[in-house]
Amino acid sequence: FQVFKIEVLMSGRKHFVEKRYSEFHALHKKLKKFIRTPEIPSKHVRNWVPKVLEQRRQGLELYLQTVILENEELPKIFLDFLNIRHVPTLPKAESCG
Protein backbone atom coordinates (compact mmCIF):
# COMPACT_ATOMS: atom_id res chain seq x y z
CA PHE A 1 0.00 0.00 0.00
CA GLN A 2 0.99 3.57 -0.55
CA VAL A 3 2.06 5.86 2.29
CA PHE A 4 1.99 9.61 1.71
CA LYS A 5 4.55 11.86 3.36
CA ILE A 6 2.85 15.16 4.04
CA GLU A 7 4.27 18.37 5.42
CA VAL A 8 2.08 21.03 6.99
CA LEU A 9 2.83 24.37 8.55
CA MET A 10 1.08 25.26 11.78
CA SER A 11 1.83 28.19 14.07
CA GLY A 12 5.08 28.69 12.19
CA ARG A 13 6.26 25.13 12.77
CA LYS A 14 6.52 22.32 10.24
CA HIS A 15 4.91 19.01 11.03
CA PHE A 16 5.34 15.81 9.05
CA VAL A 17 2.91 12.94 8.78
CA GLU A 18 3.26 9.65 6.97
CA LYS A 19 -0.13 8.04 6.55
CA ARG A 20 -2.07 5.90 4.17
CA TYR A 21 -4.93 7.42 2.22
CA SER A 22 -7.45 5.38 4.23
CA GLU A 23 -6.24 7.14 7.40
CA PHE A 24 -6.84 10.53 5.83
CA HIS A 25 -10.28 9.42 4.73
CA ALA A 26 -11.15 8.21 8.24
CA LEU A 27 -9.97 11.53 9.69
CA HIS A 28 -12.08 13.42 7.17
CA LYS A 29 -15.23 11.52 8.15
CA LYS A 30 -14.65 12.36 11.84
CA LEU A 31 -13.74 15.99 11.23
CA LYS A 32 -16.89 16.67 9.22
CA LYS A 33 -18.92 16.28 12.42
CA PHE A 34 -17.02 19.02 14.22
CA ILE A 35 -15.69 21.57 11.76
CA ARG A 36 -16.00 22.79 8.20
CA THR A 37 -13.80 20.68 6.00
CA PRO A 38 -12.55 21.14 2.47
CA GLU A 39 -13.02 18.44 -0.14
CA ILE A 40 -10.70 15.48 0.25
CA PRO A 41 -9.02 14.08 -2.88
CA SER A 42 -10.96 11.28 -4.53
CA LYS A 43 -10.65 7.80 -3.10
CA HIS A 44 -10.28 6.15 -6.47
CA VAL A 45 -7.06 6.38 -8.41
CA ARG A 46 -6.95 4.74 -11.80
CA ASN A 47 -3.26 4.07 -11.87
CA TRP A 48 -0.39 4.36 -9.46
CA VAL A 49 1.98 6.29 -11.68
CA PRO A 50 4.28 8.74 -9.85
CA LYS A 51 2.60 11.80 -11.34
CA VAL A 52 -0.84 10.73 -10.10
CA LEU A 53 0.54 9.83 -6.67
CA GLU A 54 2.25 13.20 -6.38
CA GLN A 55 -1.00 14.97 -7.30
CA ARG A 56 -2.78 13.03 -4.59
CA ARG A 57 -0.05 13.82 -2.06
CA GLN A 58 -0.32 17.53 -2.88
CA GLY A 59 -4.09 17.30 -2.57
CA LEU A 60 -3.85 15.75 0.89
CA GLU A 61 -1.30 18.37 1.92
CA LEU A 62 -3.61 21.13 0.75
CA TYR A 63 -6.50 19.46 2.56
CA LEU A 64 -4.69 19.51 5.93
CA GLN A 65 -3.38 23.03 5.41
CA THR A 66 -6.87 24.30 4.56
CA VAL A 67 -8.33 22.72 7.70
CA ILE A 68 -5.68 24.55 9.75
CA LEU A 69 -6.29 27.88 8.03
CA GLU A 70 -10.07 27.82 8.18
CA ASN A 71 -10.50 26.74 11.80
CA GLU A 72 -9.27 28.62 14.80
CA GLU A 73 -10.06 25.75 17.13
CA LEU A 74 -8.78 22.40 15.90
CA PRO A 75 -10.27 19.20 17.30
CA LYS A 76 -8.02 16.89 19.29
CA ILE A 77 -8.42 14.16 16.67
CA PHE A 78 -6.83 16.48 14.13
CA LEU A 79 -3.91 17.34 16.42
CA ASP A 80 -3.46 13.65 17.25
CA PHE A 81 -3.38 12.89 13.53
CA LEU A 82 -0.50 15.34 13.16
CA ASN A 83 1.10 14.04 16.37
CA ILE A 84 0.89 17.46 18.00
CA ARG A 85 0.69 17.33 21.76
CA HIS A 86 -0.43 20.90 22.26
CA VAL A 87 -1.02 23.88 20.07
CA PRO A 88 1.74 26.42 20.56
CA THR A 89 0.29 29.85 20.99
CA LEU A 90 2.00 32.60 19.10
CA PRO A 91 4.44 34.38 21.38
CA LYS A 92 3.13 37.71 22.59
CA ALA A 93 5.35 40.74 22.28
CA GLU A 94 7.28 41.15 25.49
CA SER A 95 6.91 44.48 27.17
CA CYS A 96 10.06 46.47 27.62
CA GLY A 97 11.35 47.24 31.11
ChimeraX commands (.cxc) that place a marker at each C-alpha (Angstrom):
marker #1 position 0.00,0.00,0.00 radius 0.5
marker #1 position 0.99,3.57,-0.55 radius 0.5
marker #1 position 2.06,5.86,2.29 radius 0.5
marker #1 position 1.99,9.61,1.71 radius 0.5
marker #1 position 4.55,11.86,3.36 radius 0.5
marker #1 position 2.85,15.16,4.04 radius 0.5
marker #1 position 4.27,18.37,5.42 radius 0.5
marker #1 position 2.08,21.03,6.99 radius 0.5
marker #1 position 2.83,24.37,8.55 radius 0.5
marker #1 position 1.08,25.26,11.78 radius 0.5
marker #1 position 1.83,28.19,14.07 radius 0.5
marker #1 position 5.08,28.69,12.19 radius 0.5
marker #1 position 6.26,25.13,12.77 radius 0.5
marker #1 position 6.52,22.32,10.24 radius 0.5
marker #1 position 4.91,19.01,11.03 radius 0.5
marker #1 position 5.34,15.81,9.05 radius 0.5
marker #1 position 2.91,12.94,8.78 radius 0.5
marker #1 position 3.26,9.65,6.97 radius 0.5
marker #1 position -0.13,8.04,6.55 radius 0.5
marker #1 position -2.07,5.90,4.17 radius 0.5
marker #1 position -4.93,7.42,2.22 radius 0.5
marker #1 position -7.45,5.38,4.23 radius 0.5
marker #1 position -6.24,7.14,7.40 radius 0.5
marker #1 position -6.84,10.53,5.83 radius 0.5
marker #1 position -10.28,9.42,4.73 radius 0.5
marker #1 position -11.15,8.21,8.24 radius 0.5
marker #1 position -9.97,11.53,9.69 radius 0.5
marker #1 position -12.08,13.42,7.17 radius 0.5
marker #1 position -15.23,11.52,8.15 radius 0.5
marker #1 position -14.65,12.36,11.84 radius 0.5
marker #1 position -13.74,15.99,11.23 radius 0.5
marker #1 position -16.89,16.67,9.22 radius 0.5
marker #1 position -18.92,16.28,12.42 radius 0.5
marker #1 position -17.02,19.02,14.22 radius 0.5
marker #1 position -15.69,21.57,11.76 radius 0.5
marker #1 position -16.00,22.79,8.20 radius 0.5
marker #1 position -13.80,20.68,6.00 radius 0.5
marker #1 position -12.55,21.14,2.47 radius 0.5
marker #1 position -13.02,18.44,-0.14 radius 0.5
marker #1 position -10.70,15.48,0.25 radius 0.5
marker #1 position -9.02,14.08,-2.88 radius 0.5
marker #1 position -10.96,11.28,-4.53 radius 0.5
marker #1 position -10.65,7.80,-3.10 radius 0.5
marker #1 position -10.28,6.15,-6.47 radius 0.5
marker #1 position -7.06,6.38,-8.41 radius 0.5
marker #1 position -6.95,4.74,-11.80 radius 0.5
marker #1 position -3.26,4.07,-11.87 radius 0.5
marker #1 position -0.39,4.36,-9.46 radius 0.5
marker #1 position 1.98,6.29,-11.68 radius 0.5
marker #1 position 4.28,8.74,-9.85 radius 0.5
marker #1 position 2.60,11.80,-11.34 radius 0.5
marker #1 position -0.84,10.73,-10.10 radius 0.5
marker #1 position 0.54,9.83,-6.67 radius 0.5
marker #1 position 2.25,13.20,-6.38 radius 0.5
marker #1 position -1.00,14.97,-7.30 radius 0.5
marker #1 position -2.78,13.03,-4.59 radius 0.5
marker #1 position -0.05,13.82,-2.06 radius 0.5
marker #1 position -0.32,17.53,-2.88 radius 0.5
marker #1 position -4.09,17.30,-2.57 radius 0.5
marker #1 position -3.85,15.75,0.89 radius 0.5
marker #1 position -1.30,18.37,1.92 radius 0.5
marker #1 position -3.61,21.13,0.75 radius 0.5
marker #1 position -6.50,19.46,2.56 radius 0.5
marker #1 position -4.69,19.51,5.93 radius 0.5
marker #1 position -3.38,23.03,5.41 radius 0.5
marker #1 position -6.87,24.30,4.56 radius 0.5
marker #1 position -8.33,22.72,7.70 radius 0.5
marker #1 position -5.68,24.55,9.75 radius 0.5
marker #1 position -6.29,27.88,8.03 radius 0.5
marker #1 position -10.07,27.82,8.18 radius 0.5
marker #1 position -10.50,26.74,11.80 radius 0.5
marker #1 position -9.27,28.62,14.80 radius 0.5
marker #1 position -10.06,25.75,17.13 radius 0.5
marker #1 position -8.78,22.40,15.90 radius 0.5
marker #1 position -10.27,19.20,17.30 radius 0.5
marker #1 position -8.02,16.89,19.29 radius 0.5
marker #1 position -8.42,14.16,16.67 radius 0.5
marker #1 position -6.83,16.48,14.13 radius 0.5
marker #1 position -3.91,17.34,16.42 radius 0.5
marker #1 position -3.46,13.65,17.25 radius 0.5
marker #1 position -3.38,12.89,13.53 radius 0.5
marker #1 position -0.50,15.34,13.16 radius 0.5
marker #1 position 1.10,14.04,16.37 radius 0.5
marker #1 position 0.89,17.46,18.00 radius 0.5
marker #1 position 0.69,17.33,21.76 radius 0.5
marker #1 position -0.43,20.90,22.26 radius 0.5
marker #1 position -1.02,23.88,20.07 radius 0.5
marker #1 position 1.74,26.42,20.56 radius 0.5
marker #1 position 0.29,29.85,20.99 radius 0.5
marker #1 position 2.00,32.60,19.10 radius 0.5
marker #1 position 4.44,34.38,21.38 radius 0.5
marker #1 position 3.13,37.71,22.59 radius 0.5
marker #1 position 5.35,40.74,22.28 radius 0.5
marker #1 position 7.28,41.15,25.49 radius 0.5
marker #1 position 6.91,44.48,27.17 radius 0.5
marker #1 position 10.06,46.47,27.62 radius 0.5
marker #1 position 11.35,47.24,31.11 radius 0.5
marker link #1:1,2 radius 0.2
marker link #1:2,3 radius 0.2
marker link #1:3,4 radius 0.2
marker link #1:4,5 radius 0.2
marker link #1:5,6 radius 0.2
marker link #1:6,7 radius 0.2
marker link #1:7,8 radius 0.2
marker link #1:8,9 radius 0.2
marker link #1:9,10 radius 0.2
marker link #1:10,11 radius 0.2
marker link #1:11,12 radius 0.2
marker link #1:12,13 radius 0.2
marker link #1:13,14 radius 0.2
marker link #1:14,15 radius 0.2
marker link #1:15,16 radius 0.2
marker link #1:16,17 radius 0.2
marker link #1:17,18 radius 0.2
marker link #1:18,19 radius 0.2
marker link #1:19,20 radius 0.2
marker link #1:20,21 radius 0.2
marker link #1:21,22 radius 0.2
marker link #1:22,23 radius 0.2
marker link #1:23,24 radius 0.2
marker link #1:24,25 radius 0.2
marker link #1:25,26 radius 0.2
marker link #1:26,27 radius 0.2
marker link #1:27,28 radius 0.2
marker link #1:28,29 radius 0.2
marker link #1:29,30 radius 0.2
marker link #1:30,31 radius 0.2
marker link #1:31,32 radius 0.2
marker link #1:32,33 radius 0.2
marker link #1:33,34 radius 0.2
marker link #1:34,35 radius 0.2
marker link #1:35,36 radius 0.2
marker link #1:36,37 radius 0.2
marker link #1:37,38 radius 0.2
marker link #1:38,39 radius 0.2
marker link #1:39,40 radius 0.2
marker link #1:40,41 radius 0.2
marker link #1:41,42 radius 0.2
marker link #1:42,43 radius 0.2
marker link #1:43,44 radius 0.2
marker link #1:44,45 radius 0.2
marker link #1:45,46 radius 0.2
marker link #1:46,47 radius 0.2
marker link #1:47,48 radius 0.2
marker link #1:48,49 radius 0.2
marker link #1:49,50 radius 0.2
marker link #1:50,51 radius 0.2
marker link #1:51,52 radius 0.2
marker link #1:52,53 radius 0.2
marker link #1:53,54 radius 0.2
marker link #1:54,55 radius 0.2
marker link #1:55,56 radius 0.2
marker link #1:56,57 radius 0.2
marker link #1:57,58 radius 0.2
marker link #1:58,59 radius 0.2
marker link #1:59,60 radius 0.2
marker link #1:60,61 radius 0.2
marker link #1:61,62 radius 0.2
marker link #1:62,63 radius 0.2
marker link #1:63,64 radius 0.2
marker link #1:64,65 radius 0.2
marker link #1:65,66 radius 0.2
marker link #1:66,67 radius 0.2
marker link #1:67,68 radius 0.2
marker link #1:68,69 radius 0.2
marker link #1:69,70 radius 0.2
marker link #1:70,71 radius 0.2
marker link #1:71,72 radius 0.2
marker link #1:72,73 radius 0.2
marker link #1:73,74 radius 0.2
marker link #1:74,75 radius 0.2
marker link #1:75,76 radius 0.2
marker link #1:76,77 radius 0.2
marker link #1:77,78 radius 0.2
marker link #1:78,79 radius 0.2
marker link #1:79,80 radius 0.2
marker link #1:80,81 radius 0.2
marker link #1:81,82 radius 0.2
marker link #1:82,83 radius 0.2
marker link #1:83,84 radius 0.2
marker link #1:84,85 radius 0.2
marker link #1:85,86 radius 0.2
marker link #1:86,87 radius 0.2
marker link #1:87,88 radius 0.2
marker link #1:88,89 radius 0.2
marker link #1:89,90 radius 0.2
marker link #1:90,91 radius 0.2
marker link #1:91,92 radius 0.2
marker link #1:92,93 radius 0.2
marker link #1:93,94 radius 0.2
marker link #1:94,95 radius 0.2
marker link #1:95,96 radius 0.2
marker link #1:96,97 radius 0.2
view
